[in-house]
Amino acid sequence: MKKVSLTGIKPTGTPHLGNYLGAIKPALELSAAYETVYFIADYHALTTVHQGSVMRDNIHKVAATWLALGLNPEEGLFYKQSDIPEIFELNWALSCFTPKGFMNRAHAYKDKVAKNQASGTDDDSDVNMGLYCYPCLMDADILMFHADVVPVGKDQKQHVEFARDIAVRFNKQYGEDILTIPEPLIQETTHIIPGLDGRKMSKSYDNIIDIFLEPKDLKKKLGKIVTNSQGIEEPKDPETCNIFKLYRLFATPEQTENLAARYRAGGMGWGHAKAELQDVLEAHLGKARDRYFDYLAHTERIDKILADGAAKARVKAKETMDKIRSVIGVA
């Protein structure tokens, strides 16, 4: 049997090219080697998204994104976290095995406290219990479906470490291997995905390129990529160009070599280079964009896919919770 890979998707906004290359594409590729579990972590988003209409819109957008980019809901599991009540029951059970010190060390809480201290406000100003206790819910997400691996970036490794520690504590208490001990699958991004200004693409820098921009909007966005003042006829160094750095992440090796040669030969302006980047993005993502907007035009299809996925997931969740309820003595 294949091992299980679990990926959580927080619905807090429209994904951008950095999300696609750094997280979405690698996670989807895991389906070749693992039994995959993908879920929309809507209750995690509730720590910051408090408008129902915004939450629903975000859920549809993130589901449409993953489906358009190749997630096959017939393989593995694809569900919405809020549709699996067993997760929240497990959350409480695991919280009774979680030291408060774990919560104090959680990155999100520590970062918020540090910002409060820097601004001279109370340490816990604007800290809700969802933010403070979210690691327990994340543990339940991971352990419910016996995930063997959880793909994460280096800065998210702590999430899996917490789940490992709690699973070990729980199993030791009851003398059985009830919960699978997960391993972090560290996603090593070989390239920093550059944003419009050359820094790492990030919403916090306001330098992102959304995945599914229409051609006219994409051209306008790419026009904002920062370049130098070299003229058209001057030879240019592709290795120092923000346009080229993005281009080679989507182009074939042959396309990359050809464009690099044109850079060095001179006679190509930045407008030409941006047009080449748009062409390769269109070739790579154009059909997926069409699927994305088709899903958003028929959100009832998304809702059905998530409902069907939840029905499959709840069968497995019930098996886990029946075992846990039995060992803790409430069944």
C-alpha positions as CSV (number, residue, x, y, z in Angstrom):
1,M,0.0,0.0,0.0
2,K,1.1,3.5,-0.7
3,K,2.0,5.8,2.1
4,V,-0.4,8.8,2.8
5,S,0.5,12.4,2.0
6,L,-1.6,15.2,3.5
7,T,-1.8,18.8,2.3
8,G,-3.8,21.5,3.9
9,I,-4.9,24.5,1.9
10,K,-5.8,27.7,3.8
11,P,-8.5,29.8,1.9
12,T,-7.2,33.3,2.6
13,G,-6.9,34.8,-0.9
14,T,-6.2,34.2,-4.5
15,P,-3.0,32.1,-5.1
16,H,-0.1,33.6,-7.0
17,L,2.7,32.1,-9.1
18,G,4.9,31.7,-6.1
19,N,2.2,29.6,-4.4
20,Y,1.9,27.5,-7.6
21,L,5.6,26.8,-8.1
22,G,6.5,26.5,-4.4
23,A,3.5,24.6,-3.0
24,I,0.7,23.6,-5.4
25,K,2.7,22.0,-8.2
26,P,4.9,19.9,-5.9
27,A,1.9,18.8,-3.8
28,L,0.0,17.7,-6.8
29,E,3.0,15.7,-8.1
30,L,2.9,13.6,-4.9
31,S,-0.1,11.8,-6.2
32,A,2.2,9.6,-8.3
33,A,3.9,8.1,-5.3
34,Y,1.4,8.6,-2.4
35,E,-2.2,8.2,-1.5
36,T,-3.1,11.8,-1.3
37,V,-5.3,13.8,1.1
38,Y,-6.0,17.4,0.2
39,F,-8.2,19.5,2.3
40,I,-9.4,23.1,2.5
41,A,-8.6,24.4,6.0
42,D,-11.5,26.8,6.3
43,Y,-11.6,26.8,10.1
44,H,-8.0,27.7,10.3
45,A,-8.8,30.7,8.0
46,L,-11.4,31.8,10.6
47,T,-8.6,33.2,12.8
48,T,-8.4,36.1,10.3
49,V,-11.4,35.9,7.9
50,H,-14.5,36.9,9.7
51,Q,-16.9,37.7,6.9
52,G,-19.0,34.8,5.7
53,S,-19.2,36.0,2.1
54,V,-15.4,36.4,1.9
55,M,-14.9,32.9,3.4
56,R,-17.2,31.3,0.9
57,D,-15.6,33.2,-2.0
58,N,-12.1,32.2,-0.8
59,I,-13.2,28.5,-0.5
60,H,-14.5,28.4,-4.0
61,K,-11.4,30.2,-5.4
62,V,-8.9,27.9,-3.8
63,A,-10.9,24.8,-4.7
64,A,-11.2,26.0,-8.3
65,T,-7.5,26.7,-8.4
66,W,-6.4,23.2,-7.3
67,L,-9.0,21.5,-9.5
68,A,-8.0,23.6,-12.5
69,L,-4.3,22.8,-12.0
70,G,-4.8,19.1,-12.0
71,L,-6.2,17.8,-8.6
72,N,-8.2,14.7,-9.4
73,P,-11.0,14.4,-6.7
74,E,-11.6,10.8,-7.8
75,E,-8.1,9.8,-6.5
76,G,-7.4,10.1,-2.8
77,L,-9.4,12.6,-0.7
78,F,-10.4,16.2,-1.3
79,Y,-12.7,17.8,1.3
80,K,-13.5,20.8,3.3
81,Q,-12.2,20.7,6.9
82,S,-15.5,22.1,8.3
83,D,-17.4,19.1,6.8
84,I,-15.6,16.6,9.0
85,P,-17.0,17.0,12.5
86,E,-14.7,14.1,13.7
87,I,-11.7,16.4,13.2
88,F,-13.0,18.8,15.9
89,E,-13.8,15.9,18.3
90,L,-10.2,14.7,17.8
91,N,-9.0,18.2,18.3
92,W,-10.4,18.3,21.9
93,A,-9.0,14.8,22.7
94,L,-5.5,15.8,21.5
95,S,-5.7,19.1,23.3
96,C,-5.9,17.2,26.6
97,F,-2.5,15.7,25.8
98,T,-0.9,19.0,24.7
99,P,1.3,21.0,27.1
100,K,0.5,24.8,27.2
101,G,4.2,25.3,26.5
102,F,3.7,24.0,23.0
103,M,1.2,26.7,22.3
104,N,3.5,29.4,23.7
105,R,6.2,28.2,21.3
106,A,4.0,28.1,18.2
107,H,5.4,30.4,15.5
108,A,2.2,32.3,14.7
109,Y,1.6,33.2,18.3
110,K,5.3,34.1,19.0
111,D,5.3,36.3,15.9
112,K,2.2,38.1,17.0
113,V,3.6,38.7,20.5
114,A,6.8,40.0,19.0
115,K,4.9,42.5,16.8
116,N,2.9,43.6,19.9
117,Q,6.0,44.1,21.9
118,A,7.6,46.1,19.1
119,S,4.6,48.4,18.9
120,G,4.4,48.8,22.7
121,T,1.1,47.1,23.1
122,D,0.1,44.2,25.5
123,D,1.7,40.9,24.5
124,D,-1.7,39.3,23.9
125,S,-3.4,42.3,22.2
126,D,-5.6,41.1,19.3
127,V,-4.7,37.4,20.0
128,N,-7.7,35.2,19.8
129,M,-7.8,31.6,21.1
130,G,-8.1,30.3,17.5
131,L,-4.7,31.8,16.8
132,Y,-3.3,30.5,20.1
133,C,-4.7,27.0,19.9
134,Y,-4.5,26.4,16.1
135,P,-1.7,23.8,16.5
136,C,-4.1,21.4,18.2
137,L,-6.5,21.6,15.3
138,M,-3.6,21.2,12.9
139,D,-2.6,18.0,14.8
140,A,-6.1,16.7,14.4
141,D,-6.0,17.4,10.7
142,I,-2.8,15.5,10.3
143,L,-3.4,12.6,12.6
144,M,-7.1,11.9,11.7
145,F,-6.2,10.4,8.3
146,H,-2.9,8.7,9.4
147,A,-0.7,10.8,7.3
148,D,2.8,9.4,6.8
149,V,4.2,12.6,5.3
150,V,3.2,16.2,5.3
151,P,4.8,18.4,2.7
152,V,5.9,21.7,4.2
153,G,8.4,24.4,3.8
154,K,11.3,24.7,6.3
155,D,9.4,27.4,8.2
156,Q,6.4,25.1,8.7
157,K,8.3,22.1,10.0
158,Q,7.2,22.9,13.5
159,H,3.6,22.0,12.6
160,V,4.5,18.4,11.9
161,E,6.9,18.2,14.9
162,F,4.0,19.1,17.2
163,A,1.8,16.5,15.6
164,R,4.6,13.9,16.0
165,D,5.1,14.7,19.7
166,I,1.3,14.5,20.5
167,A,0.9,11.3,18.6
168,V,3.8,9.7,20.6
169,R,2.3,10.9,23.9
170,F,-1.1,9.6,23.0
171,N,0.2,6.2,21.8
172,K,2.4,5.8,24.9
173,Q,-0.5,6.6,27.2
174,Y,-2.7,3.9,25.8
175,G,0.1,1.4,24.9
176,E,-1.0,1.1,21.3
177,D,0.1,2.5,17.9
178,I,-3.3,4.2,17.5
179,L,-2.0,7.3,15.7
180,T,0.5,7.2,12.8
181,I,3.7,9.2,13.5
182,P,4.0,11.7,10.6
183,E,7.2,12.9,9.0
184,P,7.7,16.3,7.5
185,L,8.4,16.2,3.8
186,I,10.5,19.3,3.4
187,Q,9.9,21.0,0.0
188,E,13.2,22.4,-1.1
189,T,12.5,25.2,-3.6
190,T,15.6,25.3,-5.8
191,H,14.8,28.8,-7.0
192,I,13.5,31.8,-5.1
193,I,10.4,32.8,-7.1
194,P,11.0,36.5,-7.8
195,G,8.2,39.0,-7.6
196,L,7.7,42.2,-9.7
197,D,10.5,43.9,-7.8
198,G,12.9,41.0,-7.8
199,R,12.4,40.1,-4.1
200,K,10.7,36.8,-3.2
201,M,7.1,36.9,-4.5
202,S,4.9,37.6,-1.5
203,K,1.6,39.3,-0.7
204,S,3.4,41.1,2.1
205,Y,5.7,42.8,-0.5
206,D,2.7,43.5,-2.8
207,N,4.8,42.1,-5.7
208,I,2.7,39.1,-6.7
209,I,1.4,37.8,-10.1
210,D,-1.9,36.0,-9.7
211,I,-2.0,32.6,-11.4
212,F,-5.1,33.2,-13.5
213,L,-4.9,36.7,-14.8
214,E,-6.7,37.3,-18.1
215,P,-4.2,38.1,-21.0
216,K,-4.9,41.9,-20.9
217,D,-4.5,42.0,-17.1
218,L,-1.4,39.8,-17.2
219,K,0.3,42.0,-19.8
220,K,-0.4,45.0,-17.5
221,K,1.0,43.2,-14.5
222,L,4.1,42.0,-16.3
223,G,4.7,45.5,-17.4
224,K,5.4,46.4,-13.8
225,I,8.4,44.0,-13.5
226,V,11.4,46.1,-12.5
227,T,14.2,46.3,-15.1
228,N,17.3,48.4,-15.6
229,S,17.7,51.3,-18.1
230,Q,19.6,49.4,-20.8
231,G,18.5,50.3,-24.4
232,I,17.2,47.8,-27.0
233,E,20.5,47.4,-28.8
234,E,22.6,46.7,-25.8
235,P,23.6,43.1,-24.9
236,K,22.0,42.1,-21.6
237,D,22.8,39.6,-18.8
238,P,19.9,37.2,-18.5
239,E,21.2,36.0,-15.1
240,T,20.5,39.4,-13.5
241,C,17.1,40.0,-15.1
242,N,13.9,39.6,-13.1
243,I,12.0,38.8,-16.3
244,F,14.4,35.9,-17.3
245,K,14.4,34.5,-13.7
246,L,10.6,34.0,-14.0
247,Y,10.7,32.9,-17.6
248,R,13.0,29.9,-17.0
249,L,10.8,28.6,-14.2
250,F,8.1,27.9,-16.9
251,A,10.1,27.5,-20.1
252,T,11.7,24.4,-21.5
253,P,15.5,24.1,-21.5
254,E,15.6,24.8,-25.2
255,Q,13.4,27.9,-24.8
256,T,15.5,29.1,-22.0
257,E,18.8,28.8,-23.9
258,N,17.3,30.5,-27.0
259,L,16.0,33.5,-24.9
260,A,19.4,33.8,-23.1
261,A,21.2,33.9,-26.4
262,R,18.9,36.8,-27.6
263,Y,19.6,38.6,-24.4
264,R,23.4,38.4,-24.9
265,A,23.2,39.3,-28.6
266,G,21.5,42.6,-28.1
267,G,18.6,44.0,-30.2
268,M,15.9,42.9,-27.7
269,G,14.1,45.4,-25.4
270,W,12.5,44.7,-22.1
271,G,9.1,44.9,-23.7
272,H,10.1,42.0,-26.0
273,A,11.3,40.0,-23.0
274,K,8.1,40.6,-21.1
275,A,6.1,39.5,-24.2
276,E,8.1,36.2,-24.2
277,L,7.3,35.7,-20.6
278,Q,3.6,36.2,-21.2
279,D,3.7,33.7,-24.1
280,V,5.3,31.0,-21.9
281,L,2.9,31.7,-19.0
282,E,-0.1,31.5,-21.5
283,A,1.2,28.2,-22.8
284,H,1.7,26.8,-19.3
285,L,-1.4,28.1,-17.6
286,G,-3.9,29.2,-20.3
287,K,-6.0,26.1,-20.3
288,A,-6.0,25.9,-16.5
289,R,-7.2,29.5,-16.4
290,D,-10.2,28.5,-18.6
291,R,-11.0,25.6,-16.3
292,Y,-10.6,27.9,-13.3
293,F,-13.2,30.4,-14.5
294,D,-15.5,27.7,-15.6
295,Y,-15.5,26.2,-12.1
296,L,-16.2,29.7,-10.6
297,A,-19.1,30.1,-13.0
298,H,-20.5,26.9,-11.7
299,T,-19.7,26.8,-8.0
300,E,-22.4,24.2,-7.4
301,R,-19.9,21.8,-9.1
302,I,-17.3,22.7,-6.6
303,D,-19.7,22.2,-3.7
304,K,-20.7,18.8,-5.0
305,I,-17.0,17.7,-5.4
306,L,-16.3,18.8,-1.8
307,A,-19.4,17.2,-0.5
308,D,-18.6,13.9,-2.2
309,G,-15.0,14.1,-0.9
310,A,-16.3,14.7,2.7
311,A,-18.6,11.7,2.5
312,K,-15.5,9.5,1.6
313,A,-13.4,11.2,4.2
314,R,-15.9,10.7,7.0
315,V,-15.9,7.0,6.5
316,K,-12.2,7.0,7.4
317,A,-12.6,9.6,10.1
318,K,-15.3,7.5,11.8
319,E,-12.9,4.5,11.9
320,T,-10.2,6.6,13.6
321,M,-12.6,8.2,16.1
322,D,-14.3,4.8,16.9
323,K,-10.9,3.5,17.9
324,I,-10.0,6.7,19.9
325,R,-13.3,6.9,21.7
326,S,-12.9,3.3,22.7
327,V,-9.4,3.6,24.2
328,I,-10.2,6.9,26.0
329,G,-13.3,5.2,27.5
330,V,-16.2,7.3,26.2
331,A,-17.5,4.5,24.0
